[in-house]
């Protein structure tokens, strides 16, 4: 009965988001829809370039393939995609419950699994992303499945058939099977193999003695071969069609010959950590003017530097393009700022970006401001907005607080090390190597967060 109620509550929450707050016209959603429709109806994985339908490799094909599969039965219907994602996300909730059970004592597994199911079903952050045509829901499902499979290896305690939890017995080798799942995940979001980096760190700590190196090598080979297999058709297509060896997608999703202003990004990496500043700079680049007044004072170390940036932005605003010469000037300023304050660039800004990823209100898909201060002004100006934002902030703290407590409770369980390593690795990657601190980038960590949080309900160990 409790399971049925959790499923109904979870489906109701997701359908609410789909019907009340659908997102189809912002971000990459229209691009994914166009790629899928052209692939399905015209047999070309591409979009119009200079008026001609052109094959591209700007995005890996996993999510467009999912869209095309839905479109085959439902036509070009974003809502059908969202409902399919709602069902998929509920399947993810059950996988999370199984992961939570793997970490719990045998006597508490049923209780912990049920707690994990309820926490996953009622999580507003993952549920919200079922109502947008983006990769998050599919990536979360594949990542969660891969984690569960990895817990069938030495990374987690082996469970015999009597327990009813293990599921890879009699199937493929779990290392190899996990590799295949992550390979498919990489075809949806290219950073999915970060899970293997986390697994590698845990295995290296576990098998650091030379006597275990053979096991470490075997696991690494099986994971790698499994991961590569799903990428072979996509790589072959890129070689045959585009004459390019591309296993995933271009780092910056650029077209061939298109200039990428990396110097500008180096400059923003020395100061940008607020999510709102992404809207004002990176997401305006080469499309809209960037006024100097939109740049925070932390981007300048002196009045002279502010004047230099002002001149560069004036040049950009005339053409709305950052070419190589202008980009080099931004790069020089970035290097000067880093030379003056290396800890700011390499530690402080990544740390602040981590706070942004984990502690924002997560209202980027909702018609709310996300502002809580000044409290009196926000309360008086728009009370529903304030209360919604406050509720989401509170929910975020509850989930993270439960995860911290659960991580301490399950600290001696082998599987907990993999979950914690994955959270740390993914956070570090997106705070240091990705220019835009978007909160959605850590949604793939929420299965681990929820599974750890469910350990709080295990009782005394």
C-alpha positions in Angstrom: 0.0 0.0 0.0 2.8 2.4 0.9 4.5 1.7 -2.4 1.3 2.4 -4.3 0.8 5.7 -2.5 4.4 6.7 -3.2 4.0 5.9 -6.9 0.7 7.8 -7.1 2.1 10.8 -5.3 5.2 10.8 -7.5 3.2 10.6 -10.7 0.9 13.3 -9.5 3.8 15.6 -8.8 5.4 15.0 -12.2 2.1 15.4 -14.1 1.5 18.6 -12.2 4.8 20.0 -13.4 4.1 18.8 -17.0 0.6 20.4 -17.1 1.4 23.6 -15.1 5.0 24.4 -15.9 6.0 22.8 -19.3 9.2 24.2 -21.0 9.7 23.7 -24.7 10.9 27.0 -26.1 13.9 27.9 -23.9 17.5 26.6 -23.8 18.4 23.7 -26.0 14.9 22.2 -26.1 13.9 23.5 -29.6 17.3 22.4 -30.9 16.8 18.8 -29.6 13.3 18.7 -31.0 14.5 19.9 -34.4 17.3 17.3 -34.4 15.0 14.5 -33.6 12.3 15.5 -36.1 14.8 15.9 -38.9 16.3 12.6 -38.1 13.0 10.8 -37.9 11.3 12.4 -41.0 14.2 13.3 -43.3 16.8 10.8 -42.3 19.4 13.5 -41.5 20.8 14.0 -38.0 21.2 17.8 -38.4 19.6 21.1 -38.9 19.5 23.9 -41.5 22.8 25.7 -42.0 22.6 28.6 -44.5 19.2 27.3 -45.6 20.4 23.7 -46.2 19.7 20.7 -44.0 23.2 19.8 -42.8 24.5 16.8 -40.8 26.1 17.9 -37.5 27.8 16.4 -34.5 27.1 19.3 -32.1 25.1 17.1 -29.8 25.4 13.4 -29.0 22.4 11.4 -30.4 21.1 9.7 -27.3 18.4 12.2 -26.3 17.3 13.0 -29.9 16.9 9.2 -30.4 14.7 9.1 -27.3 12.6 12.0 -28.7 12.4 10.4 -32.1 11.1 7.2 -30.5 8.4 9.1 -28.7 7.6 11.1 -31.9 7.2 7.9 -33.8 4.1 7.0 -31.7 2.9 10.4 -30.7 3.9 12.8 -33.4 5.9 16.0 -32.7 4.4 16.3 -29.2 6.6 17.7 -26.5 3.9 16.9 -24.0 4.1 13.2 -24.9 7.9 13.4 -24.3 7.3 15.0 -20.9 4.8 12.3 -19.9 7.2 9.6 -21.0 9.9 11.3 -18.9 7.5 11.3 -15.9 7.1 7.5 -16.2 10.9 7.1 -16.7 11.6 9.2 -13.6 9.3 7.0 -11.5 11.3 4.0 -12.7 14.4 5.9 -11.5 12.7 6.3 -8.1 12.6 2.4 -7.8 16.3 2.2 -8.7 17.1 4.7 -6.0 15.1 2.7 -3.5 17.2 -0.4 -4.5 20.5 1.6 -4.0 19.3 2.8 -0.6 18.5 -0.8 0.4 22.0 -2.0 -0.7 23.5 0.4 1.9 21.2 -0.6 4.8 21.5 -3.4 7.3 19.6 -6.5 6.3 16.9 -6.0 8.9 16.2 -2.4 7.8 16.4 -2.8 4.0 12.7 -2.8 3.4 12.2 0.3 5.6 15.1 2.1 4.0 14.0 1.2 0.5 10.5 2.6 1.1 12.0 5.8 2.6 14.2 6.1 -0.5 11.2 5.6 -2.8 9.2 8.3 -1.0 12.1 10.7 -1.0 12.7 10.1 -4.7 9.0 10.3 -5.6 8.5 13.6 -3.8 11.8 15.3 -4.9 10.6 18.5 -6.6 13.9 19.1 -8.3 14.1 15.9 -10.4 10.3 16.0 -10.9 10.5 19.5 -12.3 12.9 18.5 -15.0 10.5 15.9 -16.4 8.5 18.9 -17.7 11.3 20.2 -20.0 12.6 18.7 -23.2 16.2 18.4 -21.9 18.5 15.5 -21.2 18.4 15.5 -17.4 15.7 12.8 -16.8 17.2 10.3 -19.2 20.7 10.9 -17.9 19.6 10.5 -14.3 17.9 7.2 -15.1 21.0 5.8 -16.8 23.4 7.1 -14.1 21.2 5.6 -11.4 21.1 2.2 -13.2 24.9 2.3 -13.6 25.4 3.0 -9.9 23.1 0.1 -9.0 25.0 -2.2 -11.2 28.4 -1.1 -9.9 27.2 -1.9 -6.4 27.0 -5.5 -7.6 30.8 -5.5 -7.8 33.4 -5.2 -5.2 32.4 -1.5 -4.9 29.4 -2.7 -2.9 28.5 -5.8 -0.8 27.4 -8.7 -2.9 23.8 -9.7 -2.2 22.7 -13.3 -2.7 19.6 -14.4 -4.6 17.7 -15.0 -1.3 17.8 -11.3 -0.5 15.9 -10.4 -3.6 18.0 -7.3 -4.2 20.8 -8.4 -6.6 19.7 -8.5 -10.2 22.8 -9.0 -12.4 23.4 -12.6 -11.3 23.2 -14.7 -14.5 23.5 -11.7 -16.7 26.6 -10.0 -18.1 29.6 -9.3 -16.0 28.6 -6.3 -13.8 31.7 -4.4 -14.7 31.1 -4.8 -18.4 27.3 -4.2 -18.0 28.0 -1.0 -16.1 30.3 0.1 -18.9 27.6 -0.4 -21.5 25.1 1.6 -19.5 27.5 4.5 -19.0 28.3 4.3 -22.7 24.7 4.9 -23.5 24.7 7.6 -20.9 27.6 9.3 -22.6 25.4 9.4 -25.8 23.0 11.5 -23.8 25.3 13.7 -21.8 29.1 13.3 -22.5 30.2 13.8 -18.9 28.4 10.6 -17.7 31.7 8.7 -17.5 32.6 10.8 -14.5 30.9 8.0 -12.6 33.8 5.8 -13.8 36.3 8.3 -12.5 34.6 8.1 -9.1 34.6 4.3 -9.2 38.3 4.4 -10.2 39.2 6.5 -7.2 37.4 4.2 -4.8 38.9 1.1 -6.4 42.4 2.6 -6.4 42.1 3.3 -2.7 40.7 -0.2 -2.1 43.2 -2.1 -4.4 46.4 0.0 -4.0 48.6 -2.9 -3.1 50.4 -4.5 -6.1 48.7 -7.9 -5.3 45.4 -6.3 -6.4 46.6 -4.6 -9.5 45.4 -7.4 -11.7 41.9 -7.0 -10.4 42.1 -3.3 -10.9 43.2 -3.7 -14.4 40.6 -6.2 -15.2 37.8 -4.0 -13.8 39.1 -1.0 -15.8 39.3 -2.9 -19.0 35.8 -4.3 -18.7 34.4 -0.9 -17.9 36.2 0.7 -20.8 35.3 -1.9 -23.4 31.7 -1.8 -22.3 31.6 1.9 -22.5 33.2 2.1 -25.9 30.8 -0.3 -27.6 27.7 2.0 -27.6 29.9 4.8 -29.0 31.1 2.9 -32.0 28.1 3.5 -34.3 28.1 7.2 -33.5 31.9 7.5 -34.1 31.6 5.6 -37.4 28.8 7.9 -38.5 30.9 11.0 -37.8 33.8 9.5 -39.7 31.7 8.5 -42.7 29.5 11.6 -42.9 31.6 14.4 -41.5 35.1 12.9 -42.0 35.9 13.6 -38.4 36.9 11.3 -35.6 34.4 12.4 -33.0 33.5 9.9 -30.2 31.1 12.3 -28.4 30.5 15.9 -29.4 32.7 19.1 -29.7 33.5 20.5 -26.3 31.7 23.8 -27.1 29.1 22.5 -29.5 30.6 24.6 -32.3 30.1 24.1 -36.0 33.2 23.3 -38.2 35.2 26.5 -38.6 33.2 28.4 -36.0 35.4 30.4 -33.5 35.0 29.8 -29.8 35.8 32.7 -27.6 37.8 30.8 -24.9 39.6 34.0 -23.7 36.3 35.5 -22.7 35.5 32.4 -20.8 38.9 32.5 -19.1 38.0 36.0 -18.0 34.6 35.1 -16.6 36.2 32.1 -14.8 38.1 34.6 -12.6 34.9 36.1 -11.1 31.6 34.5 -12.3 29.9 32.3 -9.7 26.4 33.7 -9.4 23.9 31.9 -11.7 22.3 35.2 -12.5 25.5 36.4 -14.1 25.4 33.6 -16.6 22.2 35.2 -18.1 24.0 38.5 -18.3 27.2 37.4 -19.9 27.8 33.9 -21.2 24.3 33.4 -22.5 24.3 36.8 -24.3 27.6 36.2 -26.0 27.5 36.7 -29.8 23.8 37.4 -29.6 23.1 40.4 -27.4 24.8 43.5 -26.1 26.6 43.1 -22.7 26.4 46.4 -20.8 29.2 47.2 -18.4 26.7 48.0 -15.7 25.6 44.3 -15.8 29.1 43.2 -14.8 29.6 42.9 -11.0 32.4 44.9 -9.3 34.2 41.7 -8.4 35.2 41.4 -12.1 37.5 44.4 -11.7 40.6 44.6 -9.6 41.1 48.4 -10.2 39.6 51.4 -12.0 42.1 50.9 -14.8 41.0 47.3 -15.3 37.4 48.4 -15.3 38.2 50.9 -18.1 39.9 48.2 -20.2 36.9 45.9 -19.9 34.6 48.8 -20.7 36.6 49.4 -24.0 36.4 45.7 -24.8 32.7 45.5 -24.2 32.2 48.6 -26.4 34.0 46.9 -29.2 31.9 43.8 -28.7 28.6 45.7 -28.5 29.3 47.2 -31.9 29.6 43.9 -33.7 28.0 41.5 -31.2 30.9 39.1 -32.0 34.0 38.2 -30.1 36.7 37.5 -32.7 40.2 36.2 -32.1 41.8 39.6 -31.5 39.2 40.8 -29.0 39.2 37.4 -27.4 43.0 37.5 -26.9 42.6 40.8 -24.9 40.1 39.2 -22.6 42.5 36.3 -22.2 45.4 38.6 -21.2 43.2 40.3 -18.5 42.2 36.8 -17.3 45.9 35.8 -17.0 46.8 39.0 -15.2 43.9 38.5 -12.7 45.0 34.9 -12.1 48.7 35.9 -11.6 47.6 38.5 -9.0 45.2 36.2 -7.2 45.8 32.5 -8.1 43.8 31.2 -5.1 40.8 33.2 -6.3 40.7 31.6 -9.7 41.7 28.1 -8.6 40.0 27.8 -5.2 37.6 30.6 -4.2 35.6 30.8 -7.4 35.2 27.0 -7.8 34.1 26.8 -4.2 31.6 29.6 -4.6 30.3 27.9 -7.8 29.9 24.7 -5.8 27.7 26.6 -3.4 25.7 27.9 -6.4 25.2 24.4 -7.8 24.0 22.9 -4.5 22.3 25.8 -2.6 20.3 27.8 -5.2 16.5 27.8 -5.0 16.4 25.7 -8.2 13.6 27.8 -9.8 15.3 28.1 -13.2 12.4 26.4 -14.9 9.7 28.1 -12.9 8.1 31.5 -13.2 9.5 32.7 -9.9 12.3 35.2 -9.1 14.2 33.1 -6.6 14.8 36.2 -4.5 14.5 36.1 -0.7 16.2 39.3 0.3 15.4 41.9 1.5 12.9 39.7 3.3 10.4 42.5 4.1 10.4 43.9 0.5 10.0 40.4 -1.2 7.3 39.4 1.3 5.3 42.6 0.6 5.9 42.7 -3.2 5.1 39.1 -4.1 4.2 36.8 -1.3 3.5 33.6 -3.4 6.8 34.1 -5.1 8.6 34.4 -1.8 6.9 31.4 -0.2 7.5 29.2 -3.2 11.2 30.1 -3.3 11.5 29.7 0.5 9.8 26.2 0.2 12.2 25.1 -2.5 15.2 26.4 -0.5 13.9 24.5 2.5 13.4 21.3 0.6 16.9 21.5 -0.8 18.3 21.8 2.7 16.2 18.9 3.9 17.5 16.6 1.2 21.1 17.7 1.6 20.9 17.5 5.4 19.5 14.0 5.2 22.2 13.0 2.8 25.0 14.2 5.2 23.4 12.4 8.1 22.9 9.3 6.1 26.5 9.4 4.8 27.7 9.3 8.4 25.4 6.5 9.3 26.4 4.4 6.3 30.1 5.4 6.4 31.3 1.8 6.9 29.2 0.5 4.0 31.4 0.0 0.9 28.8 1.4 -1.5 28.6 4.7 0.3 32.2 5.5 -0.8 31.1 5.3 -4.5 28.2 7.6 -3.9 30.2 10.2 -2.1 33.1 10.0 -4.6 30.6 10.5 -7.4 29.1 13.6 -5.8 32.5 15.1 -5.2 33.9 14.3 -8.6 30.9 15.6 -10.5 30.8 18.8 -8.4 34.5 19.4 -8.9 34.3 18.9 -12.6 31.4 21.4 -13.1 32.9 24.0 -10.8 36.3 24.0 -12.5 35.9 22.9 -16.1 32.5 24.3 -17.1 32.0 28.0 -17.6 28.4 28.2 -16.4 27.4 27.1 -12.9 23.9 25.8 -13.7 22.2 24.1 -10.8 20.9 21.3 -13.1 24.4 20.0 -13.5 24.3 18.3 -10.1 20.8 16.8 -10.5 22.5 13.6 -11.6 23.9 13.4 -8.1 20.5 13.4 -6.5 20.0 9.6 -6.7 23.1 9.3 -4.6 21.9 12.1 -2.3 18.5 10.5 -1.8 19.9 7.0 -1.3 22.2 8.3 1.4 19.4 10.3 2.9 17.2 7.3 3.2 19.8 5.7 5.6 18.5 8.0 8.3 15.4 5.8 8.5 17.4 2.6 9.1 17.3 3.0 12.8 20.2 2.1 15.1 23.0 0.0 13.5 
